[in-house]
Amino acid sequence: MGNGTEPRGLALVLSGGGARAAYQVGVLRALARECPQAVPDILTGVSAGGINAAFLATRQTPFDDKVERLAQMWSGLRIDDVFRVDLRDLASRTLRWGGRLLSGGQSPLPAKSFVDTLPLREMLARELQADGGLLRGIPESLAHGWLRSFAITASSYTTGQSITWVQTRQDDLIPAWERPQRRSEICAIRVDHVMASAALPFFFPAIEVDGSWYGDGGIRLTAPLSPAIHLGAKKILAVSTRYASTTKEAGRPQIVGYPPPAQVAGVLFNAIFLDQLDGDALQLRQLNQLIDGQSEEQRNGLRHIDLFVVRPSQDLGRLANEYEADLPRAFRFLTRGLGTRETRSNDMLSLVMFQPDYVQRLIAMGEADARARLPELKTFLSE
């Protein structure tokens, strides 16, 4: 099943979430070990989920092997592998942001972002085996037949649109799509595309791709499942990094007193990057029910698409509090200035908690959560 050339139609959709995307690796590890025949031939991702999808798409080894290599990459990850955390650079950027505000935007050297992500670019070029910036492993995977399509989404600051970059087989004619404020573009995927998709607004710098500037793909992606559907998915396995709280948990206060910037940012990041998948999944399930109640002639080309969503069994923001003290001193000082010690669920901090202990815990949780639902997952994959 993993090496055939016939379309299987199993799509893997990986959402964003910064360091939270380590959770997805644990889910993939359980999938590779327990369901080795279920190799997705459609890979789509956004932000850090796009990095995971790109890693899988560029490798030619068996699925379980590439997942283990992905787990090794994440397990050894440190925050300075993603962005610079030395005191001089952080202090310089903080002062330049302050200068921009105090000068009315007339500062001669304005900061473009809070951190420098050159380490992330270097790591991606190495881990994605880029050749002159081009991810040559993707066309190899397409040619070998196990991969049918790869897609990664970013948000254009230049036009305000959500752009999904697609690379697919030359003989697989998939029409480009265009909807209000979102469209696709067929191209050869480069490191720039992956960097653009993962560029957290304000925190990471915007990335220029072919003359336009882009940021995190979750900003305008109102339908996270749509790229997989457009690419011909029959089944979608989606891995979210958003914990689904109970009614009691949702009504529990996360702060005492006035909300600090970290709490406000966490709520915004969840709303922008993570909540859209839940709404899109609900809409797809409702549409499936409508389709199932119609005859073939009445469906007007619409088709039933099975969906299986795996999500964390614990609040990853609350979990991040346990590892906050291990952050690099200068970076920890600045984040505490934003109020990261004043909130019980540190969603903002969890996005940038690229610490081995936190990451390894998320991987273990992802694997455990997937195994706990293994009977359901196997039924979904075998139907």
N, C-alpha and C positions, 0 to 999 in steps of 0.2 A: 504493500500500500504506500510506503514511503518513497519508493523509487519509480512508481508507475508514471506514465505520461498522460493517462486519462484524468480529467478534472475530478477531484474528489469533493470540492466545494466546502471543505472545513476551514473556516476562517478563525484566526486568533486575533482578538482585539485587545490591545494593551493600553490602558488609560495612563494619564500623567500622574504626577505626585512627587517629583524629585526623588529624594532618598527612599520614599515609600515604595518605589518601584522594585526594591529588593524583595518585597513580598511576592511579586509576580514570579520571581525566579524560583521560589519555593513551590509555588503551584505548578510551574512547568516541570520541576524535578519530579514531583509526584506523577504528573501526566506521562512523562517519558519513561518512568520506571514501571508504572502499573498498566499503561495503555500504549505500549511501544508501537503498535500498528497505526495509531491515530496521529499521523504527522500532518499538521496544518499546511495546506498549499496556498493559502491566502494569509499574508501577514500584514496587519495594519497597526499603527501605533501613533501616539502623540506624546511629546515631551520626553520624559524619562522612559515611558513605555515605548516610544519610538526608538530609543537607543537599544532597548532589549530586542525589539523586533528586527532592527538593522543587524544586530550581532548574529541572530539566528539566520537571517537571510544571506549573510556573506560567507557562511561556513558550509563546507561540503561534507563534513563528517556526519556519522549517524546522529539522529536527533538527541539521543540521551547523552552522547559525548559533547555536543555543542552546548547543551544545557548545563552540564557539569563545568565546562570551561567558563560559561557565563557566571555560574555561581562562584567560581574561583575569583573571577574579576571583581565581583561585588564584595566578596568576603575580605579581600585585601585592600578595599578602597578606604582611603583617608580623605579628610576634607581638603587637604592641600593637593590632592590629585584632581580636584574639581575646580577650585579657585584659590587664588593666593590669599593667605591669612597672616602674612607678616605685618607687624605693627606699622612699619613705615608706609606700606601701600594702603592699608586700611585707613590710617590717619590722614594721608594725603587725599584720598577720595572723600572722606567725611568733610574735610575742610573745603574741598572744592565744591561739594554740594552746598555747604553753607554759604560759600562765596557767591554761588549762582543765585541763591535766594536773596541774599543781602544786597546784591548788585543789580537786582531787577533783571537778571538774565544777561547782564553785560560782562560777566566774568571772562577773562581772556582764555582761561584753561578750564572750561566746565567739565565735570565728571560725567561720563556717559552711563555709568552703572556703579553700584555699590562695591562690586568685586570684579577682579580680573579673571576671566575664564580661559586664559591661554592654557593652563594645565589640562582642562577638559578637552580642548581641541587636540592637544598632543596625544592624550590618552585615546581619544576616539580614532585618530589617524592610525595609531598603533593597533588597537584592538579590533578595529573594523578592517584592517589590512588595506588601507587606502593607498592608491597609486596616483600620485599627483592630485590628491583630493578626491579622486573618483573611487567609488566602492565597486571594484571590479568583481568581487565575489557574487554580487547580485545577478549580473548577466550569466555567470557560470551556473548558479543555482537554477536559473530559468532554463538554461540550455540542458541541464541534466534532467529536468522534468519534475523534480520533487516540489519546486516552487512554481506557482502559477502567476502570482501577482504580489507586489510589495507596495505599500502606500504609507506615507508619513505626512502629517498635517502641521502647518504653521499658520500664524496670523500675520497678515500684511499690515504694518504700520503705515505704509505708503498709500494703500487704497482702502484699508479697513475691512478687507475681505478675509475669509478663511480659505486657504489654499491647500489642497491635497495633492502632493506630488506622487505620481504613480509610475512605477516601472513594471512592465509586463512582457510576456513573450511576444515576439514579433508576429507570430501567426495567430495570436489570440486577440482578435480585434474587439477591444473594449471601448465603446464610445465615451468620450469625455462628457462630464456632466456639469451643469451649471444651475444653481439655485440662488434665491435671494441671499446675497452676502457670502456665498460659498461656491467654489468651483474646483475642478480638477485640472491638472496639467501633466501631460506625459513627458517624462524627461529621464535622463540618466542621473541616478541619485549620487550626491557628493556629500562629503563631510559637512559642507556648509548647510545643506538641507537639514541634517540631523542636529547641528548646532542651533539652527534657527528654531526648530520645533521645540527645543529644550530651553530657550532663552526666557527665563522667568522675568516678567516686566519689572523694571527699575533695578532689580537685584542683579541680573545678568545683562550684559550689553546686547542690544539689537544686532542682528546679523544681516549683512548685505548679500543678497542672492540675485544675480543677473540684473543689477541696477535698482532693486527695491529692497526695503528694510523690513525685517520680519522679527517676530517674537513668539513666545510660547503658543503652540497650536491649540491649547485649550481655551484661549481667550474668546474666540468667536465660533468654536465648533459646537453648535447647538444640537447636532445629531451625530454623536460619536460612532454609531453603528453604520452610518450611511456609506462610508467608503467600502466596507466589506460587502454590503448589499449591492452596491453598484458594480463591484468586481465579481459578482456571481456566486456569493456564498449561499450554500444550502443549509449549513449549520454554523452558528457563531458561538465560540467560547470566548467570553469576555472576562477579563480579570481586572476588577476595580481595586483601588487602594483606599476606598472610602468605607469606614465602619458604619454599619447601619444601627444606630442607637435605638433602644427601646423607648416607648413613650415616657416611661419614668425617667430614663437617663436624659432624654432630650429636654425635659423640663427642669433639669437640675442646673443651678447656676454654676458657671465656669469661673467667675471672678467675683470679687467683693469690691463694691465701689465703682468708680468711673472706669470704663474700659481703656486699658493701655493700648498703644499702637499695635503690639503683637497680637492682641485679641481681635482687634478690628481687621488686621491683615489676614489672620487665620480664617475668619468668617468669609472675607472676600475671596480668598484663594479657594476655599471649599466650594463657594457658590460658582466661581468662574471655571475652575478646572475639574471638579470631581462630581458635582451634583447633576450635571447634564446627562451622564450615563444612565442614572436611575430613571429620569424622565423618558429618555429615548427607549430604554428597555420596556417600560410600561406601555409606551405607545406601540412598540412592535408586537407585544403580546396581545394587545387589544385588536390590532390589525389582523393578527393570525386568527383570532376568534371570528372576526367578520368574514375573512376569506374562507374559513372552514365551513361557514354556513351558506356559502354560495356555490352554485354549479360552475363547472369549468367555463361555460360561456359567459357567465355573469362576472367573472373575476377580472376581466379586462387586462389580462397579462400579469396581474399581481400573483405572487406565490407565497406559500407558507414557508417561513424561515425559522427553524428551531433555534432557541437561544438558551444558553446556560451561563449564569453569572456566578463567579466566585469572588468573595469579598472577605476582608479581615474579620476575625471573630473577636478582636479587641480594638479599642480606640488607639490608633497609632500616634495620635497627638498626645494623649495622656501618657503613653508609654515613653515618648521622647523625653519627658521630664526626668526620668530615671537616669538618663545619660547626659543631661545638660552640663553637669560639672566636668565632664571629660573633654569638652570642646576646647580648641586652642584658646589660650588666655586672652589675647587681643580681640578675637572674634566673639568670645563669650562676654567680654566687657561691653562691647557694642550692642549685642543682642539683649543683654540685661537692661541696657538703657532704653530699649523698646518695650520692656515690661514682660519678658519671657518668664520671669519668676512670679508673676502676678496672676497667671492663668493656670487652671487645672488641666486643661486640654490644649497642649501647645502645638496647634496645627501648623502655624507658620514655621516654628523651629523644626518640626518633623520633616519639612521639605528639604532642609539643608543639613540634616543630621547624618552626614556621610562619615559615620564612625563605625569601625569594624564590629564592635559589640552590638550596637543597635541594628546594623545591617544583618548580621548573622542571626539575630533574634527574629527579624522579620522573615528571613528565608525559612527558618525552622517553623515559624507560624504558618507561612504559606503552604508548606508541605503538609503540616498537620491538618490544616483546614481542608485541603484538597482530599486527603486520605479519609477524613471524616465523612466526606460526601462521595466517596468512591463508588458505591453502588449506583447512585444517581448519575454520576459522571459516565460510568460504563454503559448504562442504559441509554443515555443521551447519545453517546458516540456509536453505539451499535444499531440504533433504530434505523 
